[in-house]
Amino acid sequence: MNRSSRSSYQNANSRSSGRAYGSRSGGGAGSRSGGSSFYGDRPASGRSSAGRGGRQSSAPQGEFAMPVSTTPALPAVEAFDELDMPNALLAVLTRQGVTTPFPIQAATLPNSLAGRDVLGRGRTGSGKTIAFGLAVLARTAGQRAEPRRPLALVLVPTRELAQQVTDALTPYAHAVRLRMATVVGGMSIGRQAQALNRGAEVVVATPGRLKDLIQRGDCQLDGVGITVLDEADQMADMGFLPQVTELLDQVAEGCQTMLFSATLDRNVDRLVRRFLKDPVTHSVDPSAGAVSTMEHHVLHVQSFDKNATIAHIASREGGVIMFIDTKHGADRLVQDLLANGVKAAALHGGKSQPQRTRTLEQFRTGQVTALIATNVAARGIHVDGLDLVVNLDPPNDHKDYLHRGGRTARAGESGTVVTLVLPNQRREMSRMMATAAITPTTTQVNAGDEELARITGARTPTGIPTVIADPVVERPRRSQSASRGRRGRPTGDSRAAAGRESQASGRESQGSAGRRRAPRRVALAA
């Protein structure tokens, strides 16, 4: 029975009556093979977590219920050395000073190392990459892939997240002598094909580029025995579901599947039903967004004062990522900020991948102090010590809000999420926060207010113009097949990136500012 046929059989089983459903930490799963679980229509319940400046009241609305397993989960561990992993992996953890696993790692690793499918929900920064990465590498260690036939596959929605996963897992892969290949759009498809032809045990890929390489004959998935879907909800939101489904249907029969997501909506439910077999289910921070170390503030501003408010916030001492709806708005805002002394740079889908990578490096070294980003940066970027995220334009939905905010308060650190709201945006913002199950602190502010300074660290701009060197003067040359695909059409990743930018509401913030900040370290790692 191939995987597609098996899925039809399992879907039929899942429609039986008398199922149980619920949500619990460290155990629970949904079975389609044994006919034991059913996904309810009610939102998953969970504990509340309160922040200093706003609180999380319950799970976001619209999520499907976490399933309950018929197979008991293995108990969580308290230390990595309790796990049945190669000594080389434990040695890397020890060298890095990591001995105590995060909750999602402690709960899922005993089960994933044993070959169980895993459904994990947790906010960005909760340790998901190491949770699935150690399992993938431990279970693949000692094997050697044939050319073009990887043994493990990690699917992610964005280029930045692919690089983050690769960077996070590379030291561990080297320790167990496994080769990794990163397959994403915006980079040379020829070089990626060469890496696959040489042989790679673990491939980290975005769906569109991987599909292109398969169509070229440079990759086949019938040898893949472990598959990970990371940030599955964003892949669904970006329209990757058909491609993801097509790719998963090509992996080996009996492939272990791990699905990790910050939010679980109906689109993710389809993937869970079809491809996960009696998964161990674990949820960290059921809201998948706010945590006890994260403050939420909604700042009511007037249109005539919004630019000045942005300028004062950007002038703070410390790093800041500011989210805006459109790439053109981001570029204009950067020019205004530079003219007034802020070391600002834009990060959006209109930039080439080398430009985006270099801009993040400039942010890491302090050459750039204010990162003005569209949703392309909402996931896949880890910034050590970042304590402030500002929504210059309110997000389009609660999931965008949660993932933008996930750039701060990572791995137990504290952070603040601020959203600037004009009078005509207040009602819609209130609805969105209710959907996200967040009760923010709401404040009316003006540029120069003491309250604005208390919440954001805002300061008066210096007004001294500055210049940031263009990280890449011109785009690197690429073959037509790399940029257009085999038949002259944009690749799946290119179409998705264009779609994300075109879906912006068109509201573009402008501003003027100036500031300095201490260098922050940006790590494209978990």
C-alpha positions in Angstrom: 0.0 0.0 0.0 1.6 3.3 -1.0 1.4 6.4 1.2 -1.5 8.0 -0.7 -3.6 4.9 -0.5 -2.8 4.4 3.2 -4.0 8.0 3.8 -7.4 7.3 2.3 -7.7 4.2 4.5 -6.8 6.1 7.6 -9.1 9.0 6.8 -12.0 6.6 6.5 -11.1 5.1 10.0 -11.0 8.6 11.5 -14.7 9.1 10.8 -15.8 6.5 13.3 -17.9 7.7 16.2 -17.2 7.7 19.9 -13.8 9.4 19.8 -12.2 11.4 22.6 -10.4 14.7 22.3 -8.7 17.1 24.5 -5.3 18.8 25.2 -2.6 17.7 27.5 1.1 18.3 27.9 3.6 15.6 27.1 1.1 13.0 25.8 -1.9 12.7 23.7 -2.2 11.9 20.0 -4.6 11.4 17.3 -4.8 8.0 15.6 -6.1 7.4 12.2 -4.6 3.9 11.9 -6.1 2.5 15.0 -9.4 4.5 14.9 -9.0 6.1 18.3 -9.2 9.8 18.0 -11.4 12.5 16.6 -10.6 16.2 16.1 -13.4 18.2 17.7 -14.8 21.5 16.4 -14.1 23.4 19.5 -10.9 25.4 20.1 -8.2 23.7 22.1 -8.3 24.7 25.7 -5.2 25.7 27.7 -3.9 27.5 30.6 -3.6 31.3 30.7 -0.3 33.1 30.8 -0.2 36.7 31.9 2.3 39.3 30.8 3.4 42.4 32.7 1.8 44.8 30.2 -1.1 42.6 28.9 -2.3 39.1 29.4 -3.1 36.0 27.6 -6.6 34.8 28.4 -7.1 31.6 26.5 -6.3 29.8 23.3 -6.8 31.6 20.0 -10.2 31.0 18.4 -10.5 28.8 15.3 -8.1 26.1 16.4 -9.0 22.4 16.2 -8.9 20.4 19.4 -5.7 18.6 20.2 -6.2 14.9 19.7 -5.8 12.2 22.4 -3.7 9.1 21.7 -4.5 5.4 22.3 -0.8 4.7 22.7 0.7 6.0 25.9 3.5 8.5 25.4 6.9 7.9 27.0 7.5 10.2 30.0 9.3 13.5 29.5 13.0 13.7 30.5 14.7 16.1 32.8 18.1 16.1 31.0 19.5 15.3 27.6 21.7 12.6 28.9 18.6 10.6 29.8 17.9 10.2 26.1 19.0 7.3 23.9 21.1 9.5 21.5 24.6 9.1 20.0 27.3 10.2 22.4 28.5 12.6 19.7 25.3 14.6 19.9 25.4 14.7 23.7 29.0 15.9 23.5 27.9 18.9 21.3 25.1 19.8 23.7 27.6 19.6 26.6 30.1 21.8 24.8 27.4 24.4 24.2 26.5 24.3 27.9 23.0 22.9 27.2 22.0 20.2 29.7 18.3 21.0 30.5 15.8 20.6 27.6 13.0 23.0 27.0 9.5 21.6 27.7 8.8 20.7 24.0 12.1 19.0 23.7 11.7 17.1 27.0 8.3 15.9 26.1 8.7 15.0 22.4 12.3 13.7 22.1 11.8 10.4 24.0 8.9 9.6 21.6 10.4 10.8 18.4 13.6 9.0 19.1 11.5 5.9 19.4 10.0 6.4 16.0 6.6 7.9 17.0 5.0 10.6 14.9 4.8 13.9 16.7 2.3 16.8 16.7 3.9 19.7 18.5 2.5 23.2 19.1 4.6 25.9 20.5 5.4 29.6 19.9 8.4 30.6 18.0 11.5 30.4 20.2 10.2 27.5 22.3 12.9 25.1 21.1 11.1 23.3 18.3 14.2 23.2 16.0 16.3 21.2 18.4 13.3 19.1 19.4 12.9 17.7 15.9 16.5 18.2 14.8 18.1 15.9 17.4 15.6 13.2 16.6 16.2 13.4 12.9 20.0 13.3 13.2 20.0 10.6 15.9 17.7 8.3 13.8 19.7 9.0 10.6 23.2 8.7 12.1 25.3 5.9 10.6 23.4 5.9 7.3 24.7 7.1 4.0 22.5 8.7 1.3 22.8 7.8 -2.4 23.2 10.7 -4.8 19.9 12.6 -5.2 18.1 10.4 -2.6 18.1 12.1 0.9 17.1 10.1 4.0 15.4 12.9 5.9 13.5 16.0 4.9 12.6 19.2 6.8 10.0 21.3 5.0 9.8 25.0 6.0 7.8 28.0 4.6 10.5 30.6 4.1 14.2 31.0 3.1 15.1 32.6 6.4 13.7 29.7 8.4 15.5 27.2 6.2 18.8 28.9 6.9 18.0 29.1 10.6 17.3 25.4 10.8 20.4 24.6 8.8 22.6 26.8 11.0 21.1 25.4 14.2 21.6 21.7 13.2 24.9 21.9 11.3 27.2 21.4 14.4 25.1 18.4 15.4 25.1 17.0 11.9 28.9 17.3 11.6 29.3 15.5 14.9 27.5 12.4 13.5 29.0 12.8 10.0 25.8 13.6 8.3 25.6 15.9 5.2 23.0 18.6 5.0 21.7 20.5 2.0 19.6 23.6 2.0 17.1 24.0 -0.9 15.4 27.4 -1.2 14.3 29.8 -3.9 16.3 33.0 -4.6 19.6 31.1 -4.7 21.4 29.2 -7.4 19.4 26.1 -8.3 22.4 24.7 -10.0 24.5 24.7 -6.9 21.7 23.1 -4.9 21.4 20.4 -7.5 25.1 19.8 -7.2 24.8 19.4 -3.4 22.0 16.8 -3.9 24.0 15.0 -6.6 26.9 14.6 -4.3 24.6 13.2 -1.7 23.0 14.6 1.4 21.4 12.7 4.2 19.3 15.6 5.5 17.6 18.2 3.2 16.1 21.4 4.5 13.8 22.9 1.9 11.0 25.2 0.9 8.3 23.3 -1.0 8.5 25.3 -4.3 12.2 24.9 -4.9 12.2 21.2 -3.8 9.4 20.6 -6.3 11.5 22.3 -9.0 14.5 20.1 -8.3 12.4 16.9 -8.3 10.9 17.9 -11.7 14.5 18.4 -13.0 15.4 14.9 -11.9 17.9 16.2 -9.3 16.1 14.8 -6.2 13.8 12.0 -5.4 12.1 11.3 -2.1 11.4 7.6 -2.1 14.3 7.1 0.4 13.1 9.6 2.9 12.3 7.8 6.2 11.8 10.9 8.4 9.9 14.0 7.5 9.4 17.3 9.5 6.9 20.0 8.7 8.1 23.1 10.5 5.8 26.1 10.8 3.0 24.1 9.1 0.4 26.8 9.6 2.4 29.4 7.6 3.0 26.9 4.8 -0.8 26.5 4.7 -1.3 30.3 4.8 1.1 30.8 1.9 -0.7 28.3 -0.3 1.9 25.6 -0.1 -0.6 22.9 1.0 -0.9 21.3 -2.5 2.8 21.2 -2.9 3.4 19.9 0.6 0.8 17.1 0.1 2.4 16.2 -3.3 5.8 16.0 -1.7 4.7 13.9 1.3 3.0 11.4 -1.0 6.4 10.7 -2.5 8.3 9.7 0.7 8.9 6.1 1.7 6.1 4.0 3.1 6.0 4.1 6.9 7.9 7.4 7.0 8.0 9.0 10.5 6.4 12.4 10.4 6.8 15.3 12.8 4.6 18.4 12.5 5.4 21.5 14.4 3.3 24.7 14.3 2.7 27.8 16.4 -1.0 27.7 15.6 -3.3 24.9 14.6 -6.1 25.8 12.3 -8.2 23.8 9.9 -5.7 23.7 7.1 -3.1 22.2 9.5 -5.8 19.7 10.6 -5.9 18.3 7.0 -2.2 17.6 7.2 -2.5 16.0 10.6 -5.4 13.7 9.5 -3.7 12.6 6.3 0.0 12.1 7.3 0.4 11.6 11.0 -0.2 8.2 12.5 -1.3 8.1 16.2 1.0 11.1 16.9 2.3 12.0 20.3 0.8 15.5 20.9 2.4 18.2 22.9 1.5 21.8 23.4 3.8 24.5 24.8 2.0 27.7 25.7 -1.4 26.7 24.2 -1.9 30.2 22.9 1.2 29.7 20.8 1.9 33.4 21.1 2.1 35.3 24.4 4.0 34.1 27.3 4.6 35.3 30.9 7.7 37.3 29.9 6.0 39.1 27.0 4.1 42.5 27.4 1.4 43.5 24.9 0.6 47.2 24.3 -1.8 48.9 22.0 -0.8 52.6 21.6 -3.6 54.8 20.3 -2.0 57.6 18.1 -3.3 60.3 15.8 -2.5 60.3 12.2 -0.8 63.7 12.3 1.5 62.5 15.1 2.2 58.9 14.0 5.4 59.8 12.1 6.9 61.6 15.1 5.9 58.7 17.4 7.7 56.2 15.1 10.8 58.5 15.1 10.9 58.6 18.9 10.5 54.9 19.2 13.2 54.2 16.6 15.6 56.5 18.5 15.5 54.2 21.6 18.6 52.6 23.1 18.4 49.0 22.0 17.3 46.9 19.0 13.9 47.1 17.4 12.1 45.4 14.6 9.3 47.5 13.1 6.7 45.7 10.9 4.9 47.5 8.1 2.4 46.3 5.5 4.2 46.9 2.2 7.7 46.7 0.8 7.3 50.2 -0.8 6.3 51.6 2.6 9.3 50.0 4.2 11.7 51.5 1.7 10.2 55.0 2.1 10.3 54.7 5.9 13.9 53.7 5.8 14.8 56.7 3.7 13.0 59.0 6.2 14.7 57.4 9.1 18.2 57.6 7.5 17.6 61.2 6.8 17.1 61.8 10.5 19.9 59.8 11.8 18.5 56.3 12.4 20.7 53.4 11.1 17.7 51.7 9.4 17.4 49.1 6.7 14.5 47.3 5.0 13.9 43.5 4.9 11.2 42.4 2.5 10.4 40.1 -0.4 11.6 42.6 -3.0 15.2 42.1 -1.8 17.4 39.3 -3.2 18.3 36.5 -0.8 22.0 37.8 -0.5 20.7 41.2 0.3 18.4 39.9 3.0 21.2 37.8 4.5 23.6 40.7 4.5 21.0 43.1 6.0 20.5 40.6 8.9 24.3 40.5 9.4 24.4 44.3 9.5 21.7 44.2 12.2 23.8 41.7 14.1 26.9 43.9 14.1 25.1 47.1 14.8 25.6 48.7 11.4 21.8 48.6 11.3 19.8 49.4 14.4 16.2 49.5 13.2 15.0 46.7 11.0 11.9 47.8 9.0 10.3 44.6 7.8 7.2 43.2 6.1 5.8 39.8 7.1 8.7 38.1 5.3 10.6 38.5 8.6 7.7 37.5 10.9 9.1 33.9 11.1 12.5 32.3 10.7 14.6 35.0 12.4 16.0 34.7 15.8 17.4 37.8 17.4 19.3 37.3 20.7 18.3 39.8 23.3 15.7 41.7 21.1 13.2 43.2 23.6 10.9 45.2 21.4 8.8 44.5 18.3 6.6 47.3 17.0 3.7 46.9 14.6 3.6 50.2 12.7 0.6 48.8 10.8 -1.7 46.4 12.7 -1.4 42.9 11.4 -4.0 41.5 9.1 -4.9 38.6 11.4 -4.1 37.2 14.8 -1.6 34.7 13.5 0.5 37.4 11.9 0.4 39.2 15.2 1.6 36.2 17.2 4.4 35.4 14.8 5.6 39.0 14.6 5.6 39.2 18.3 7.5 35.9 18.4 10.7 37.8 17.4 11.0 38.8 21.0 10.6 37.1 24.4 12.3 34.0 23.0 13.8 31.1 25.0 12.6 32.6 28.3 13.8 36.1 27.7 11.5 39.1 28.3 10.1 41.3 25.5 7.5 43.9 24.5 5.1 43.9 21.5 3.7 47.3 20.7 1.0 48.1 18.0 0.3 51.6 16.8 -3.4 52.1 16.1 -5.1 55.0 14.5 -8.7 55.9 15.5 -10.3 54.1 12.5 -8.3 50.9 13.2 -9.3 50.5 16.9 -12.4 48.4 16.4 -10.7 45.9 14.0 -7.7 45.7 16.3 -9.9 44.9 19.3 -11.5 42.1 17.3 -8.1 40.7 16.3 -6.8 40.7 19.9 -9.9 39.0 21.1 -9.4 36.3 18.5 -5.8 35.9 19.6 -7.0 35.7 23.2 -4.8 38.6 24.3 -5.8 41.4 26.6 -3.3 44.2 25.9 -2.6 47.4 27.9 -4.1 50.3 25.9 -2.6 53.8 26.1 -3.1 57.1 24.3 0.3 58.5 23.5 1.9 61.4 21.7 5.5 61.7 20.5 7.7 62.8 23.5 5.3 61.5 26.2 6.8 60.0 29.3 4.5 57.0 29.0 5.7 56.3 25.4 9.3 56.4 26.7 8.4 54.1 29.6 6.8 51.5 27.4 9.2 51.6 24.4 12.3 53.4 25.6 11.5 56.2 23.0 13.9 59.1 22.8 14.1 62.4 20.9 15.7 61.9 17.4 19.1 63.3 16.8 18.2 64.6 13.3 21.8 64.0 12.0 21.6 62.2 8.6 23.3 58.8 8.3 24.1 56.4 5.5 24.0 52.6 5.4 26.0 50.9 2.7 23.9 48.8 0.4 24.7 45.2 1.4 24.6 44.0 -2.2 25.1 46.5 -5.0 23.4 44.3 -7.6 21.7 41.0 -7.7 24.0 38.0 -8.4 23.6 36.5 -11.9 21.5 33.4 -12.0 20.5 31.1 -14.8 17.0 31.4 -16.3 16.1 28.1 -14.8 17.1 29.3 -11.3 14.9 32.3 -11.4 12.0 31.2 -13.7 11.8 27.4 -13.3 12.1 24.8 -16.0 9.3 26.1 -18.2 9.9 29.8 -17.8 7.4 30.3 -15.0 8.2 31.7 -11.5 9.0 28.9 -9.1 6.7 28.0 -6.2 8.7 29.9 -3.7 8.8 33.0 -5.9 5.1 32.9 -6.4 4.5 32.6 -2.7 6.8 35.5 -1.9 5.1 37.7 -4.4 1.7 36.7 -3.0 2.7 37.6 0.5 3.7 41.1 -0.5 0.7 41.6 -2.8 -1.7 40.6 0.0 -0.7 43.6 2.1 -3.5 46.0 2.8 -1.8 48.9 1.1 -1.5 51.0 4.3 2.1 52.3 4.4 3.5 54.1 7.3 6.0 56.9 6.9 8.2 58.4 9.5 11.3 60.3 10.5 13.6 59.4 13.3 17.1 59.0 14.5 18.7 56.8 17.1 21.6 54.7 18.4 21.6 51.3 19.9 23.9 48.7 21.4 24.8 45.9 19.0 22.5 42.9 19.1 23.3 39.4 17.9 21.1 38.0 15.2 21.4 34.3 14.9 19.8 32.4 12.1 19.5 29.5 14.5 16.9 28.0 16.9 
